[in-house]
């Protein structure tokens, strides 16, 4: 009888051989996933991709090229762009790293030079003056430029076809930082941007401005944050921007001693800073340069969905936005050691109301729960951003399901729901027990289709078979995919992604073979 075959991915891992990657391997991946650049033409499609889908799904992945220093958060690592171009029912794939200054320096040295996330004091002395952005958080197309974003610095511009890195800071933006979550106002055709720690490490300075369709900057304003806070996302209404502060703080002296950039604090409340979008023409009742701060119970509001404002007959204004509400520290490395770093995994999806008749430093009313299960990375029909909306597309952790990994947001998401808010009806797509799902995108059926009528696309990580699939869901029959696109290997999970309609000047992302003008006639027949 033959002995059992060795399992190189078993407890001993690769026959007991050691690698510089051994200490940083993810327990949820087979071996070291990623570190790949290349292209695949005409991916395998099961089902049929609607002919109306004509554009590119740009995903950005955290994909360290060299093993990171131990103790880093999972949001650290080089940005690698995964582009899926869809046309005529076919899909091409291209993957390429963003050639940041950081990656180029490390590739030149053939080793890691950068230390902890956003702590230059832990970097090698020879690179401490370099931009340490990994450009790994989001991809946004604006003013004819595809932007790879990381909120610790300005954007890198990437070519939409070749994915080559073109330049750094293409808009010559004010301040040192640019949010990973700028918001497009589809009615004014502006990209509203903010940057925190905008005057340097550990500063409480925030810059807010808008970029028009030509990339010109206007409505620039500088404000102060209540503390040097982690401000990852915002919400946008017709007249206001709401900055959403996470309960983390920073201390430069702590960083100088080799500590983390962020320190989680259970004593900090969920905090919202409201600023008028047009500082030189503030709304009624607001002074030039005024901002207001509101708060609620301690929570992490990881990302926002839609937002809007309502004005009563007497002129009173209330702001509304929807977000996840997570009641634990998302990043254990930023908090004190504990046997239970994620608490009881308490999380839901809620609607916040901010009454602007209340003075600054007021506590807001408790939010309304709109989805009573852990949910994150939700998307809406962004043609209607800044207006009330009915449809929400949200990855969730459904109750009572077997999970391939612990129910931690956002990595533990493993189903998509479509919520019709007026009726409360929830449609669900469940890809199966061995899967996790990523942030989806919504693509309208036509430019003038009703809100929420179209397709939802999302990447499924099939952990049971070590494969990645792109699913296409029709909102008219949400529970059953119309198409599944099989990738030939498992790729890294994305942080964020966005859809860009086909560009007039776009060219093929993958190589085109020379046509055969005349058959050579040297074959068997």
N, C-alpha and C positions, 0 to 999 in steps of 0.2 A: 504494500500500500504506500502510495506516494505521500510524503509529508505535505501539509498545507502550504500553499504559496505564500511567501512573505508579503506583507502589506506595507509598502513604503510610506504610506500616509497614516499608519497605525501609531500606537503609543511611542514606538521607538523612532518613527519618522525618518525616512530616507536611509534606512539600514544603520541608524545610529550616527550618521555623518553630520557634522556641524557646518553651519553656514553663518555668514554675518547677518542673515535674515532670520535665523532660528529664534531669537528672543523677541522678535516683533511680528511673527506670523499670527494671523487672525485664527482663532479657533473655529470660525465659521467658514473658512475657505480651505480648499484642498491645495496644499502647497502655497506658493506665492503667486497670486493672481495679478495680472496686469503687466506693467513694464513693457508694453507692446505698442509699436507704431506700424501702420500698414493700411491696406485697403482690400475690400472684397467686393467684386461686382456681382450684381444680381443674386442677392441672398435668396435662400429657400423660403417660399411663401406657402403656407397652408391656408386654404380659403381664398378669398379674393379681396384685394385692397381696392377700395372705391376709387374710380378714375378721377374723382374731384380732388383727391388729396394730391397736391402738387407743391412740394416745398421740402424743407429740411428740418428735422428734429435735431437740434444741437444740444448735446449733453456734456456736462463737465464732471470729470471724475477726480477724486483724490487718489493719486497714484504715485507714491514715492519712488523716485528712480534709485535712490540709495536708502539703505535702512536708516530710519529716523533715530534720533537720540531717545533712549528709553524715558518714559514719563511724559511723552507727547500726547496731546489730545487727538482723537480720530479725525479732527478737522484739519490737521496738518498733513502736508504732503504735496508733491508737485501736481499741478493741474494738467490733465490730459483730456483733450477734446475728442468726443465720440460723435460723429455726424452721420445721421441716417437720412439719405436723400431719397425721397419718394416721388416717382413720376411714372405715369402710365401703368400703374399697378406693380411696378418693380421697385426694388430697394437696393441702393448701394451703400456701403459702409466705408468710412474713413476714420482713422484714429491717429492723432498726432499731439505730442506734447506742446504746451505753450513754452516758447523759448524765453523764459524769464531771465533776468540778469542772474538770479539765484541759481537756476538750473545750469546756465552756461558756465558759471564759475565752478560749480561742482563737477560738471562734465570735464572741464578743463583740468581739474585736479584729480579726477577719477576717484573721488571719495566725498563723503558728507562733510560739509563745512559749517552748516547751520544747525543750531541747537534747538532750544525749546520754542514753541509757538509764540511768536511776537515778543521774544525776549532777546534783543541784540547782544546783551551782556553774556549770553551763553553761546554766541556764535564765535567762530574762529576769529582772532583779532584782525586777520587780513581782509575780512569781508564785512566788518561791522558797519562800514559806510555804504554798503550796497543796499539796494531795495530788496527786502527779504520776502516780498509777496510771492506766493505760489500760484496766484491767478486761478484758484481751484474751486470757486464757489458758485459762479453763475455765468451765463452767456446771454448777452442782450444785444439785439441789433437796433442801432439808432443812427440817424443822419448818415446812412450809407456805410456804417462801420459796425463790424462784429466785435463786441467788447468782451474780453475775458476778465472777470471781476473778482477781486478779493478786497474786503473792506479795510484792510490795513494799508492800502496804497491806492494809486491811481490805476486805471485800466490799462491792459495791453490790448492792442488792436490785432485781430487775427483775420486772415483772408478767408472769405466764406467758402471758397472752392478748394484751395490747396491746404488750408489751415495753417499756412506759414504765418509766423509772427511778424507783424509789420513795424510796429512802433510802440512806445510807452507814452501814456498820457496824451492821447490824440487830440483832446479838446483844450489842452493847456488849462486845465481846471483849477479853480482856487483851492487852496489848502493842500494838505498832504495825502488826504484819504478820499475815497469815493465808495459809497455804499454798494454792497452786493445786491441790494434790492431797491434800485431806483424804480419809480412808477411812471407808466405812460398814462397821460390824460388823453383819452381818445377824442375828446371834444375840443380841447385847445391845441392838440397836437404838440404836446410838450413832454419831455422826459424830466421828471422832477427828481432831483438828486440831493442827497445829504452825505456828509462825511463827519465822523466823530473822531476824537483825538486828532483834530484837523490841524493843530499847530504843533504836534509832536507827541512823543510818548507820554502817556499818563495825563495829558491835558484835558480840561473839561470844555474845550472849544468845539463847537459844532457849526459847520457851514451848510447852508441850504441854498439851492438855486435851481433854475430850470434851463434846459437845453432845447432850443427850437429845432425844427426839422433840418436846418442847415448846420446845426451844432453850435450856434451862437449862445452865449451865456447871458441870462438876464435874471432879474429878481433875486440877486445875491444878497444874503443876509448872514450875519454871524451871531450866534446865540451861545448861552452857557447851559451846560447840562447840570442837573442838581448835584451830580458827582461824576467823576470820570467813569462812565458806565459803558457796558456792553450794549450797543444799540444796533442790533442786527437788521431789524425790519421797521417798516413804517406803514401807515395807512394814509390814503389820500382822498380828500373830498374836493368839491368845487372850489372852496376858498381856504382850506386849511390842510396842513400836514400834521399828522400825529406820529411822533417818535415813540417807539415802544422800547422801554428800557428793561433789560434783564437784571435779575438780582445778583449781579457780580460787580466787584470793584477792583481797582488796580492800584498798585503801590510801586513806584519806581525803585525805592530803596529795597523792597522785597525782591524785585527782579535783579537788582545788582548783586544780591546774595545768592543768585541762582534759582530763585523761586519762579512760579508760574506768573504769566501776565495777568491772569484773572484769578480772583478769590471769591468763591461762592459764599453768600451771606444769607442765612435764613431770616435775618432781621430786616432785610430790605423788602419793601412792598413792590408789587407790580406797579410800575410808574409810567405815566403818559405825559409827554411834553407836547403842547398844542401851540403851533405857530401859524400865523396867516401866511398864505403863499405869496402874497404881493405886499411886501413890507412897506413900500412907499405909498400904498393905497389900502390901508387896513380896513377891515369891515367895521360897521357901526359899533360903537362901544369899545373899540380897541385903540390903544395908543400906538404910535409909530415905535416899532422895536419891541413891543410887548409880547411876551409868551406866558402861558399858564401851565401849571403842573397839577396833575390829578393822580390819584393812586387808589389801589385796591389791596386786598389781601395778598400775601406772598404767593407768587406763582411765576413760572417762566412761560411767556407767550412767544413760542418759538417763531411762528410765522403768521402773518395776517392773510385773509382772503380778500373779500370786497369791503367797501366802505362808502359812506354817503352822509349827507347832512339834511336835516329837515328844519324848516323855518315856520314857526307858528304865525298866526295872524297878527299877534302883537310884536312880532319881530324876534322873539326868543329862538335861539338856535340850539339844536342838539345834534351831536355827532354820533355816528354808529359805525362800528367795524366788528368783524368777526375773526376769531383766531383760535388756535389751540390754547388750552390752559393746562399746564403741566406742573404738578406739585412736588417735584423732586429735582435734584441736581442732575442735569443731563450729562455732565462731564465730571466723573469722580476725581480725575486728576486735579481739578480746580477746587476741590473741597477737602475737608479733613478726613483722614482715614476712618472708615466705619464698616461694620459688618453687614450693613444694609444700605448701600450707597443710593439705591433707587427707592427707598421707602416702600410704600405699598403700591407703586406704579399708578398712582392716581392721576387721571387725565381725562379731559373731555373737550368738546368743541362748543364755543360760546359766542354770544353777541354782547358787545359792550356798548354802553350808552354814556356819553359825556355831555352833561348839561352845562353849556357855556354861560348861563346866568349865574352859576356858582363861582365863587372866587377861587383864585389859585390856591393850591395846597388843600383842596377839598377831596374827600373820599367819594368815589363814584358809587352808584347803586350796584348791587350784586348783578353779575351778568346773567343773561337768560341762556340756558342750556339748549342748544339746537341739535346736538348730536351726542347722545349719552353713551359714548364709548370713546376710547382713546383714538384720536385722529390727528393727522398732521399732513403738511405739504399739500393742502387743499388748493384747488384752482377754480376759477370762475370763468364765465364768458367775458373776457377782458375788453370786448367792444363796448361794454356798459360800465366800466370802472368809473367810480365816483357817483354812480346812480344806484338806487335800490335794485336788487336782483332776486331771482327765484331759485336758480339752480346752483348747487354746490357739488363739486366732484372731489372726493376726499379719500385718500388711503386711510385705512383703519385697522385696528386690532379687534376683530369681532369677539364677543364673549363666547366662552364654551368651545372654542376651537383648539385643536392640537397645533402647537407652534414649533417651527424648526429652531427658533432662538427665543430667549426671554422677551417678554412684552415691553421692551424699552423703546420709547420714541426717540428718533424716527426709524431706527434700524429694524424694529420688530414688526413693521407694517406688513400685512399679508392679505389684504383684500381691498377692492375699490367699492365705494358707494356713490350713488347719485341721489342727492337729497333734493326733493321738491319742497321748499320751505313753506309755501302757503298751505299745502295739504299735510305736510309731515311725512309723505310717502318716501320710503327708502328702497331703492333698487341696489342690489349687490352683485358684484362679480367676484367670485372666489376661485382663484387659480389652482387650489389644491393644498394639501397639508405641508408639502415640502418646499413651499415657495415663500418668498418675500416680494413685496411690490415697492416701486419707487414713485417719486413725484410724477403725476401724469401731466399731460398737456391737453388742452381742448382746442379743436379746430372747427370753426363753424361750417355748416354744410354749404352755404353760399354767403356772400358778403352781406346780404340783407335778410338772412335767415332769422327766425324768431330766436330769442335768447335761449341758449342751451341746446339748440338743435344742431347736431353735428356729430363729431367723433371724438372719443377720448383715446389717446395713445399713452402707453406706459410700458416700462421695462419690467419684466418678471425675472427674478433671480431664482432659478430652479435648483435649489441647494441639494435636492435628492439625486439629481443626475448631473450636477455640476455644469449647467448650461444657462445661457441667457436668451430669453425670447421677448420680442416686442409684440404686444397685443394691440389690436385695433378694435374698439368697442363702438357700436352705433348707439346713440342715446335713445333711439326708438326701441331698442331691444338690448338693454344694457347688460343683462346677465350672460349673454352668449357672444363671444367674439365673432366678427366677420372675417378676421384674418389673424394669423399668428406668423410672425417672421422669425425664423430660427437663425440665431447667430451660430457660427461654427465653433465657438468656444465661449467660456464664461468670461465676462469682462467685469471690471471694477464697478461697484455701485456709484451712481451719480449723486452729486449734491443737488444741483438744480439743472433745469433745462428749459428750452423754449423752442417754439415753432416759428419758422420764418417762411412766409410764402415765397414761391419761386421768384427769383430776381430776374429782371429783364436781361441783364448781361451775364447771367450765370453760365458756367461751363461745367463739363463733367468733372466730378471729384475723382474718379478713378481713370486709369489709363484707357485710351481708346486704341484698338488695334487698327493697323492699316488695312483698308478694304482690299479684297482680292479682285483685281481688275480682270484677270484672265486665269482660268484653271491651268496649272502647269502641264497636265496631261501625262504625268509620270507615275500615276497610281497603278494599282493592280489591273484595273479595267481601262 
